[in-house]
């Protein structure tokens, strides 16, 4: 048997291969350096190009998939997800990469489930990185999984005192029924970080403190639920009212407020309200809530019947007269509505808000301006001349009555008292339009829109801006 002679590769060829390899490696490492610098300078297009070249020369550098994916996330999210998935497979995905991959699932693919699993896995890999806590809390909130939201927020705050007002606020809301002391601390922290939370925090602090004094579990939950409703947290409010019903199935207020909360969540709460009336027909608050239900469903006669029952049970409460007036107005009986608003003001003659309501109603429907609306507005101002809202309403009545000089002076005074009152800017802008002072009108209407963007006044200002200045 003949043995095959060994094949020898000349040293010159081996050397040539080594030179080629060394050059490729050198080029690859140079591209990595260039890419890293571009990435740190946020020049992501250049970074991506250099990372891709580096991978051609250094295919074993699987750690580059992470930064390449992050570099092209904005320009090519689909490819970015592929590179990030490769990095995950090789175990080289960074904490930022995990966060971004979950974000692409949620924002780009609208795949909340995959985003949740990705961020959960990222948290396991990087348990001290609170970016995962932030995003997981958002997913749990979106899903209505308040137990998991509470757990992740508590875990987050145990790691750091994060300067995220919304996180402290949510934690405070979630803890209101189980840990009132910490709930109050979290709510106060939210208000310190962001003063926009002041009104809601004040409301919730009041509710939590009142609930703490209540020993009955059902009534305690009703108090907390009403506070949550006042700050427009109706999903959490519904949970509180459900707990109230479970604690005492014979508590009519718990049933009534459960029905009210369901309506705010686009659910039918009529069965709960019927149950509430069956248990507490002599309770004016329950009859009033049933009236609200009927009013929302344009059943005005039934609404008036419920408000009439509430008035009979609680005749000194002006709010029932206001509710009755609203129902009468929507049914088209404007004179009767005016009389109801007038009765409300008469029951509380020292409270400006009822006089303002009467005046604004007259202005809105252009009825009884001189004989009812203007005197009501003057009465409101007479109770407190430094109240910007009352001055603004008086100015609006002057506008409606074409008393231009008095209207301008009064509205400018309202703005001087409170420069951020959108109503006053809207009324003044309307006055300037009425008098063809278009430059001034545009300026005031724009301010009204900016200040009241989320409300009715902002919408009305925007409509006039679109009509006259677009």
N, C-alpha and C positions, 0 to 999 in steps of 0.2 A: 504494500500500500504506500503510495507516494504522498508525502506531506506537502501541502501547498505552502509555498514560501510566504512569509509575512510581508504585508504591504507596508512600505515605509513612505511617509509623507515628508517630502523635503522640508527642512527647517525654514526655508524661505517662505513656503506656502503657509505654514503655521504662523509665522511671524506676520505675514500679510493679513491673515484672518484676525489675529489679535489686534492689529492696528485698526482694522475696520471696526471691530467690536469696541475697542477703546474710544474711537471717534464717535460711534453711535451713542455709547454711554455718556461720553462727555457732552454731546449735543443734548441728550435727554436731560441730564442734570442741569444743564444751562437753561433749558426750557422750563424746568420745574422752578428754578430760581426766578426766572422772568415772570412765570405765571403767578407765583406766590406774591411777588411784589405788586403785580397788577391787581390781584385779588384784594390785597390789603388797601390799595388805593381806590377800590370800588370800580376799577375799569374791567368790568366783567366780560365784555366781548373779547378783549385782548387776553384776559386770563384763560378763557375757554379755549381760544385758539392755541395758546401755549401748552395747556394741559393735554390737549389732543395730540399735539406734536410729541410731547414728552412720552405719552403712552405708546406711540409708535416705536420709539427708541427703547423704552423701558416697560415692556408689557407686564412684567412681574410687579410693577408698582401699583397694586390694586388699591392702595390708600388714596390714589389720585381720583378715583371715581367719585368720591365724596365731594371734593372741591369742584370738580368739573360739573357735577350735577347742580351744585349750588350756584355756579357761575351762569348757567343757562336757564335757570328756573323761570325768569321773566320772559325771555325770548323764545324758548322752546320747552314748555313745561312737560310735554310728553317724553321727550328724550331725557330731560332732567330726572324724571321719575325712574327711567330705565337705569341710568347711571347710579342713582341713589339706591335702587334695589340691588344692583351689583355690589355696591359697597356694603350693604346690609348682609348680603349672602357671604361675603368674605370677612365679615366681622370688623370692618373698618369704618362703619358709619359713625360720624361724630354726633355729639348732642344736637348741634345746629342742623345737621343733616336729618336726624330723626324728626326734629320739629318741622323742618321744611317738608319732608315727605308726607307727614300727616296733614300739613296744611294744603298740599297739592291734592291729596285725596279728598279733603273737605271742600276746598274752594274751586279746584279745577274740575274734578270728576264728580263733585257733589255726592261723594260716597262717605257719609258720616260714619258708618260702621267700620270701614277700613281705617279712617282717620283715628277713631277711638282706639282700635287695636294697636295701631302704630304708636300712638302717644303712650299707651299703657306699656308697650314693650320698651319704648325709649325711657320711660321713667324707671323701669326695672334696671336698664343698663346704666342710667345716670340718675340715681335716686335723689341727689342733692341739687339737680338742675330744676329750678322752679318754673322755667318756661313750660314744662309739661303740666305742672299744676294749673297754670293759667289756662292753657288750652283745654285740658280735661274738664275744668270747671265750666267752661263755655259749652262743651258738648253735653255735659250732664244737665246744664240749665236748658239747653235746646231740647233735650229729650224729656224734660220734666222729671228726671231722676234726682230728686232733691236729697235723698239719703246719701247717694254717692257724691253729689255736689258738696254737701256739708262735710263729708269725710275728707275730700281732697282739699277743700279750703282750710280746714283745721290743720291738716298735715302741712300745708303750705305755710301758714302763719307760725307753726311750730318751728319751721326751718329758718324763717326770716320775717322781720316786720316789714312786709312789702309796702311800697308806697303806691299801691293801687287802690284808690278810693272805692272803686266799684267792688273789689274783692272784699274789703272790710265791710262795706255796706251789705253785700249779699250774705256774708257770714253772720252779721248782726241780725238780719231778717230771719235767717234759718234757725238761729239759736234763741229767738224770742220766747218760745214756749218751753224750752228745756233748761236753758242756762241764762236767766235774765241779766245777771251781773256781767258776764262776758259779752252778751248781746249789746248791752248799753255801752260797754267799752269799745267794741268794734264800731258801733254806729257813730260814736263821738270821734273816733279816729278817722272815719270816712269824712265827716264834716270838716275836720282839721285839714285834711289833704285836699278837699274840694268843697268850697263854700256853697256850691250849687246844691249840695245835699242837705243844707241847713233846714229847709222847710220839712222835708221828708223825715229827717232825723228827729226833729222836734216832735212831729206827729207820732213817730214810733216810740220815742222815749216816753211820751205821755201814755200811750197805750200799754206799754210794758209795765210801767210803774202802776197803773191802775189795775192791770191784771195780777200783779204781784200781791196787791191788797185783797183780791177776791179769793175766797177759799173754795167756792163751788167750781169744780173742774169745768163744767159745761159753760157757765157764765164767763169764766176766765178765758176759755177758748173763743167765745163770742167777742169779747173785748179785743183780744189780739187780732182776730179776723177782721173786725171793723177797722182797726188801725191799718192793717195791710191793704184793705180795700181803699182807704183814704189816700194811700200812696200808690195806688194803681197796681198793686201786686195781687191780682185776683186769683191766680192759680194757687198761691200760698194761702190766700184768704179762704178759698174753697176747702183746702185741707184742714184749716183751723175750724171751720164751721162743721165739717164732717166729724171731726173729733168731738165737737160740742154735742152733736146729735147722738153720737155713740155713747158719750158720757151720761146724757140725759135725753132719752127719746121723747120725753114729754115737755121739753123746753121749746115753746113756740117761736121764740126769737131765733133760736139756732136754725130751725127749719126755714124761717123767713129769709134769713141772711144767706143760707145755703142756696135757696132759690135765686136770690139776687146775684150771688157770685157766679152761678151757672150762666145767667144771662150775659154777664160780661165776658164769658168765655164761649159765647155763641152756642150755648146749650139751653135746652128747654127746662126752666126751673118752675114751671107752673104747678107740677104735682107737689113740690116742696112747699110752695106758697099756699096751696089749698090745705095741706096738712097743718101749716102754721095757723091759718084762720080757724080751722076746726078746733085747734087746741087753745087759741087765744084771740077770739073774735072781739074781745073788749080791749085789746091792746092797740092804741092808735098808731104806733110805729109799724105794726104788722099790716094794718089796713092801708097805711101810706105806702109801704113797699109793694103791696098788691096793686095799688093805684099806679105806681111807676111801671109795673109789668104791663098793665092794660094800656098805659100811655105809649109805651114803646111799640105796642102792637096796633096802634091807631084805633083802639076800642075806647073811644072818648066817653061814651055814656057810662060804661063800667068803671072807667077811671074816676069820673066825677062821683059816682056812687061810693067808691072806696074813700075818696078824699072827704066827701060829706060825712061819712061815718067817722073818719078821723077827727074832723072838726067838732062833731057832736061829742066825741069822747074827750077831746082836748081843746076846748073852745078858745083858750087864751094863747094858743101857740100860733104865731103868725105864719110859720112855714107851711101849715096846711092850707092857709088862704092863698099863699103863693102857688102851691102845687095845683090847687083848684083853678086859679087864674090861668096857669099854663094850659090846663086841659080845656078850659073854656075858649082860650085863644085859638088852640089848634082845631077846635070844633067849629070855629068861625064866629062865635058869639063875643065880639070884641067889647061891646059896652059892658056886658056882665064880667068880662075879664078885668076891665079897668076898675070896676067896683070891688072885685076881690082883691086886687093889688092895693086899692085904697084902704080896705079893711085891714090888710096885713100891716100897712104903715100905721094905721090907727092903733093897732094892738101893741106896737113897739115904736112910739113916736120919737124916742130918743136914739134910735138906731138908724143911721144914715143909709145903710144898704137897702132898706125897704123903700125909702123915698127915691133912691136912685133907680131901683127896679121899676117903680111906677113911672118915673120920668122917661127912662129908656124905652119902656113899652110904648108910651105915647109917641116918642120920636120914631121908633121903628115902624109903626103903623100909620104915622102921620095923622093921628086923631087926638082931639082934645089938647092940642099943643099949648094954646094960650091959657085955657082955663084949668087944666090939670097938670100937664107935663112940666111947664115952667115953674109953677108954684112948688111942685114936688122937688124939683132940682134945687130951687132956692132954699127950701127947707133943709135939704141935705147939706148944703154949703153953710147954712146958718148953724148947724150943729158942730161943724168943724171947718173953719175957713182954710186950714192948712192941709186939708185932705185933697190930694191931687185928683183922685177918682171923682169926687163930688164936683170939683171945679171943672173937670173935663166934661162931665155930663151936663152941667149948666151951660158950658160953651157949646155943646152939641145942640141943645135946645135953641140957643141963640142962632146957630147956623140954620136950623130947620125953619126958624121964624124970619130969616133973612135980616137979622140984626147984626150986620157985618162987623161994625166997630166993637160992639160989646163981645161978640163971639171971638174975635181975634185977641182981644185983651184977656179974656177969661182963659182961653186955651193956652196962650203964652204963659199965663200965671201957673196953670196946671203943669206945664213943662218945666217951668222954673222950680216948682216944688219937687217934681219927680221927672227928671229928663229921660228916664227909661220907661215911661208909661206909653205903650204903643197906641192906646186908644186916643190919647191927646194928640199925638202926631197925625194919626189918621183923620181925626175930625178937622184939624187945622189944614191938612192937605186937601181935604174935601172942600173946605171953605175957599182955599186959594183957587181950586179948580172952578168953583162956582163963580169966582170973580175974575177968571181968565188970567190969573197970575201963575202961569204954568211952571216957570223955573222954581218958584218957591213950593208949588204943589208937588212937583217931582221930588224935591229934597225931603219934604215931610213924609210923603207916602213911602219913600224908600226907607226912611228911618222906621216907620211903622211896620213895614214888612220885615226889616232886619230884627227888630225887637220882638215882634209877635209872630215869627215865622211858623211856629207850631200851633197857632190858634186861629180863631175865626177872623180877628182883626187883621192878622198878617195875610190871610187869604183874600180878604176884601181889598187890602192895599195892593196886593199883587194884581188883582183883577183890574183895578183902575190904572195901574202902571202899564199893564198890557194893552188896555183900551186906548190910552192917550199917548203913550210914550214908546211904543214898539213899532 
